[in-house]
Amino acid sequence: MPVLEAENVRKRFGGVVALDGGAVAVEPGEVHFLMGSNGSGKSTLCKVIAGVVAPDHGSVLLDGEPLRVAGPREARAHRIAVVYQELSLIPRMSVARNIMLGIEPRGRFGLVDLPRLHDEAARAAETFSSVVGPGFRMDMPVDRLPPDEQQIVEILKALATDPRIIIFDEATSSLHREQVKVLFDVVRDLKARGRSVIFISHRMEEVFEVGDRATVLRNGQTVGTLRLAEAGKDDIVRMMVGHEPAAPGARAATTRATDEMMRVEGLASERLRDVSFVLRAGEILGLGGLHGQGQSDLLLCLFGALPAAAGTVEVAGRVVASQTPRGAMKRAMAYISGDRARHGVLAIRPVLENMALCHLQKANRLAFRRSRLARDVLPTVERLRMVLGGLDSPVKELSGGNQQKVVIGKWLMTEPKVVLMDDPTKGIDVHTKEELYGLVRAMCDEGAAVVWHSSEDAELLSNADRILVFNEGRIVDELSGERLSELELCAAAMKTARETTGADGAS
């Protein structure tokens, strides 16, 4: 008998139907993936199970009995825990206090026993000790940690409740490879102890690495469930999109690039060391290498959001004296982040305001007609095939993929010539990724140039004309032509700056 079963769940948010017959059945000791395009209802179904969202219709059964929970506290009482992609941490609170939030050990007079709390939190965090930095301390406020370590705190917070059923909603999207390996060891341990795991992920390799079964949703409805030992990637994609998967888009055999769009010479910052390259019109320039080796810092420096200590940047043949984000926008540059919460959208504001924000800033317009603005925004909404209740809908009510389309759309409104993309497909589904790939290629065909950092090697290899491989803040290799292969990229990523520059650091 399934330990957890959701049947015929329906949920509507205003004019958007999030679920229209969603269902899933999870066995004890099983790792069960929920798959589907963004907006298919995966996260909403999980929120119904966790009691965060009340269904309009349908039922959830736990051990064959109706489960009625009115919020996370009641879900915890039933030993159901959720790890959200959008973090639920208290920023100014310490790592230890966040991990033990709601389950704090008590001493005399019912007061929190802080020494014991720190000890228990530290023991819980030991599993991830090999994949976090020296700043990951129990007394450190979580808002001073990098995003990957904040995600680990979110995971530890859920694990500390000793759940029977744990839901991971895109929990790996902020983690690097070694951290994901540790998490999967934790998942295997949970499975061995008879716990049930529900996993939402858009990384297909993760599905087949640790999953037992996968349930596919499309347009709010459950399409079917597959045993992963008997299925392949194409079977899942076919169920997700409702037709045969398209062949992967191949990049151009030779670089389409012509005119020089940007020249960077000797750029240095707190994390960057002597970075130099040329970007040409029509080119997709990939930034590869292991996670956190300076790729994001480069994009932020180029956009003026991080200061550069040395080096020069030329845009369209003119030296940029002191770059700022506003100045970058005036130079027809755009910065598209995969971290929607921090750098992407104003989640509580309407879609219209988010989409028009950069457009109005670039044009330096303080006054506008809302009706005129809506007419300006609609072509971009249609081009991106966004699914939303209306332009007045708050962005937070959209699916993750449609939120990311808002991030992309607001920059498309500025008609950029140089597009800086920092892991823009993080947390979005296969179908939406393919739409983005096509959009980027179309922009390049129209003369734009793209600098693209991705945490997925396959994404870079199938889209980039060249890949600059980073390690320790330096470019340690450049791949193009026949060297654009998984083997070459992995080998280059393992190089160190010392190997490249010599033991004395001379270039």
N, C-alpha and C positions, 0 to 999 in steps of 0.2 A: 504494500500500500504506500502511495506517495506520502512523504512527510508534510509536503505543502502542495496545495493545488488551488489555482485561480481559474474560475470558470465564467465565460461569457461576460467579462468585465467591460463596462462601457463608461466613458467619461468625456464630457464636453467642457471646453473652456471658452465661453462666449460663442463665437461663430466657428471655432475650430474643434473638430471632432478628434480627440487624441486617441481614444480607444473605442472600438465598435465591435466587441466580441473577442477581446484579448483573453488568452488562456495559456497556462503553463502548469506542468506537473513535475515536481522535483522529488527524486528518490533519496532515501538516507544514504550518506556517504557518496554523493554524486557531485561532480562539477558540471553544472548545466549552464550553457551559454545562451543568452538572448541576442539574436541577430536581427538586423533590419536596417533599412535606410533611416536617416535622421527624420524624425516626425512619424515614424512607424508605430510609436507607442511604448517602446521598451522601458524608458525611464519612468513614464507615467505608471506602467504596470508595477514596477518595483516600488514606486511611492505609494501605490494602493496597498501593496502587501505590507509595507512598513507603517501604514497608518498616517502617512504625511498628507495623502490626498484621499478624500472620501469618494467612492465610486457612485455613479448615478444608477448603476444596475450591476448585477452579478454578485458573485460570492467568492470568498477566500476560505479554504479549509486548512486547518492545522491538525495533523493526525486524525483526519476524517471528521473533525468537529468544526463548526463555523468559527472563524476568527474575526473578532471585532476589536480593532484597536483605534484609539482616538488620537494617537500621536506617538512620537519616539519613546516616551517613557513607558507606555503600555507595551509597545513592541519589545522593548528591552526586558520587560517582565516575562514575555514569552520567549526570551532569548533569541530574538531576531535583531540583527545589526546591519547597518548600511554604511558603506564607504562611498561617499559622494565625490564626483569629479569637481563640483563646485564646493570648496571646503566649508565645513561647518565649525571651524575652530574659532576661539576667542583670541584675537590678534595680540593683545597686550599681556595675555596670560602666559605663564611659563609652559615649556614642553611637558613637564611632569603633571601640572594641574590640568592641562588639556587632555592628556592621556587618561587620567583618572576622573575626568569630569562626570559627576553623577554617581560615582562608585567610590568616593573618597573614604578611606579608612577613618574610623572615629575613635577618639580616646575618651578621657574623662569629660563628663558634662556634655557629651555629644559633640565636642569640638574636633575639627579635622586634625588628625595625627600627621603633621607635615613630614617628620623624618621617615615614618613608615610609608607615606605616600610616595616620597622620592625614591625609596628603596624598591617599592613594587613597580613604579614606572620604569626605573632603570633596568630591572630584571626583564620587564616586558620588551624593552628596546634592545636588549642584547642581540637578538636575532639579526638586526639590521646594522650592528656596530661596524661591520667591515665595509659598508657602502655609504656611510655618512662622513661628513667632514669633522674637523676638530671643534667647530662651533656648535655642534649638536650636543648641547648639554641640558640637563634636566631643569636648570634654573634659567635657561635662555627664553626670552619672549618669542613666541612662534613667528611674529611678524618680522623678526630679524633673520629668519632662516630663508634659504633659497626655495623656490617652488617645489623642487623634488623632495626636499626634506620636510616641508610642510605637508606634502602628500603622505609621507611616511608616518608623520604624527597622526594624521587622519586615519590611517590604517591601524596603527597601534591603539588608537582610541576605541575602535570597533572591536579589535581582538581582545582588549582588556576586559570586556564584558563576558567573555567565554561563551560566545553564541552557539546555538545549535544550527542556526541558519544565518549565513552571512552573504550579503549582496555587495558586489564590487561593481560600481557604476563608473566605467572608464577610469579605474584606479591606476592604470599603468601609463596613462597619457603624459604625465609629467615626469616619469621615472626613466633613468637611463638603463642600459642593458643589464648591468650587474645588479642593480636594484630590482629589476624585474625577475631575474633569476632567483634572488632571495625570496621575493614574494611568492613565486611559484613553488619553492620548497615549503613555504608556510601553507600554501593551498594543498599540497600533497599530504602534509602532516594532518591538516584538518580532515581531509578525506579519509585517511587511515584511521582516524579516531571516530569515524562515523558521522562527521558533521557534513552538512549540505552547503554547497557553494553555488550561488547564482552570479554569473559573470557577464557584464556587458563590455564588449571590446570590438573595435573596428580593425584590429590587427589580426589578420587571418592566421598568421603563424602561431599566435598565442592560442587560438581556438583549438588547433590540432595538437598543440604541445601538451595541454593539461586537461582538455575537455573530454567528457564522456558522451554527452548529448548536446544538441543545439535545437532550440525552438526559434523559428523564423516568423517575424511579424511584418506585415505590409499594409500600409494605410489603416493602421489601428486594429487589424485583424490577424489572428494567428493562422499562418499558412500551413504549418506542419512542424513535425519534430524529426530530427535525424540522429542516428547513432553515428558518431564521428569516425569510428573505426571502419565504417562501411561507406563513408561519403568523401567527397573531395570539395575543393574550393569552388569549382564551377557549379556543383549541386547547390551550394548555399547561395551563391550569387544569383543563380537562376531563380531560386525561390524569392530572394529579396527584391529583384527588379521585375520579375514576372515574364522574363524572356531570356534567350540565350545571351550569356555574357559577351561583350564585345572584346575583340582582341586588344591586348595592351597597346596603347599608343606609342609608336616608336618615334624617337627624336629624329631630327634631320640627320642624314648621313654626314653632311658637312655643315659647318657653321653658316647660318644665314646672315651673320653679322656683317655690317659694313662700316658706317660712320661711328666714330668714337663718341660715346655718351658720357663716360666717366673715366678718370684716371686717378689712381690712388698711389702715392709714393711714400714709403717709410712711415706709415701710420702707426702710432703707438699710443697706448693708454694704460690704465691700471692693469688690464688683462692682455692687451695686444702688444706684439713685438714686431716692428719692422714689416708691416703688411703692405704689399704692393701688388697692383693688378690693373688691367685695363678692361673696361666693359663697353661693348659695342651695341649699336642699335640692332634690334631683332634677336639678341642673344639671351639665352637662359643660362646664367652662371650659377652653378650649385656650390654650396658650402657644406662640405662633408667632414667626417672624422667622428671621434668619440664625443659623447655628450659633454657640453660645458667647456669646450676648448677655446672659446673666444668667438664663436660664430655669431652669437646673439649680440655680443659687445660690438662687433664690427658693424652690424646693421644699425644699432643704436647710435654709434659714433657717426656714421655716415648721415643719419637723419638729424643729428644734433642733439639727441636726448642724453648722450653721455659725452663728457669732455675728452678731447684728444690732447695728449701731452706733446706730441711731435708729429711731423709729417704734413703732407699737402693733399688736398682733394680738389680736382678740377671737374666741373660739371659743364658739359657742352662747350669745352674749351676755355672756360673762365675759372680762375682759382677762387675757391671759397675761403674767404679770410677767417670768418668765425661762424661756423654753422649753428643754426638754431632750428627747431622744428618748424617754426613759422617761415623762416627763410628757405628751408628745404621744400616746403609746400609751394612757395613762390617760384622755385626752380623746377616745378613739375615733378617733385618726388613724392612717393607715397610709402607708408610703413604699415604693413599688414601683419598683425600679430596673431598667433594661435592661442595666446592667453587672453581670452575675451574679457574675463573679469577685471584684469589689471590694466590692459592696454587696448581693449576693443570697443566695448559698448557701455552706455549708461543704461543699465538693465531695467531700471524702474521708469525710464522715459519712453515715449512712443517711438515706433519705428521711423516715422517721418522725421522727427528731430534728430535721431541718430544718423539717418541717411544723409541729411542735409548739412550736418555740422561742419565737416571739412570744406564742403563746397562754399558755405557762407563765410568761413574764416579766410579761405584763399581769396575770395572776391572782396573781402573786407566790408561785407554788407551787415549793417546793424538792424535794418528794417526790411521786412518782406511781407508779402501776402501769402497766407497759408494755402489758399487755393492754387495760387501760381506755383508755390513750392511743391505741392502735391503733384501737379502736372509735370514738373521737372523730374521728380523722383520716380514716377511710375514706369518710364521706359527701362530704368535700371532694375527695378523690381521684376519686370517681365523678362528682361534679359537673363537674370539670375534664377528665374523660375522659383521665386520665393513663395512659400506656403504660409499665409498669415491671415488672421481674421480681418485686418484692415490696417491702414497706415497709422491709426491712433492706438493700436494695440501696444502695450508695453513689451519691450524686447524680451523680458524675462518669461513671458508666456509662450515664446517660440521654442521649437526644438533646438538642440545644440547646433545642428547643421544650418538651420535657418538663421540662428544668431550669428554664425560665422559668415553667412551670406550678407548680413547687415554690415559686418566689419569690412568685407570686401567691397560692397556696394557704396559705402560712404566715400571710399577712395576712388572708385571708378567715376564718381560724380566730378572729381577734380581733373579728369583726363590726364593722368600722370604719364610721364615719359620714362622715368626710372622708378621701378617698383621694387621695394625691399620687403621680402617675405620671410618672416621668422616662424617656421613650423606652422604654416597656415592651415594645414589639414588635420591638426591634432584634435582627436575626438570627433571626427566626422566620418560618415559611412562611405563605403566603396563607391556607391552611385554618385554621391555629392562630390567625392574626390575627382571622379572622371569628368564631371561638369567643370570643376575648377581647372583641371588640366587643359581642357579644351579652351576655356576662357583665356588662360595664360598664353597659350600658343597663338590665339587670335590676336591678342594684344601685341605680341612680338611681331606677328605678320604685318601689323599696322604701324610698326616702327618703334615700339617701346622696347625697353631692355629690363631684364629681371635679375635680381640677385636673390637666390632662394636657399634658405637653410631648412633642412628637414632632418628629423630624427629617424626617418625611415630610408635606409639605403636604396631600397627598390624604387622609391619615389624619385630620388635624384637620378638614378641610373636610367629610368625610362623617360625622363623629361629634360635633363640638362644637356647643353652642348659641351660644356666643360665643367669639371668639379675641382675646386680648390680644397685640399684636405688640410684640416687644422689640427695642431697638437700643441699644447702649452702656449697658446696665443699666437703661434706662427703658422704660416703656410709651409707645410712640409712636403707637399707634392701637388702636382697639377695633372689631372687625368683628362684625356680627350681621345677621340678616335677609337682605335682598337683597345686602348687601355681602360675604356669605360666599361668595367666589368666588376662583378661582386668580389671576385678574388683580388683584383688590383686595389679596390677601395678598402677592403678589410686590411690588406697588407700595408697600405699607405697610412691608414688610421693608427696603426700600431707603431709607426715611426715616432721618434721623439725629436724635439727641436735640437737637442744635442747631436743626434745622428746627422741632422741636416746641416747644421752650422759648424760642427767640429767641437772638440772638447773645450776650446778656449772661448767659444761663443762668437768667433769671427765669421762673417758671412762670406 
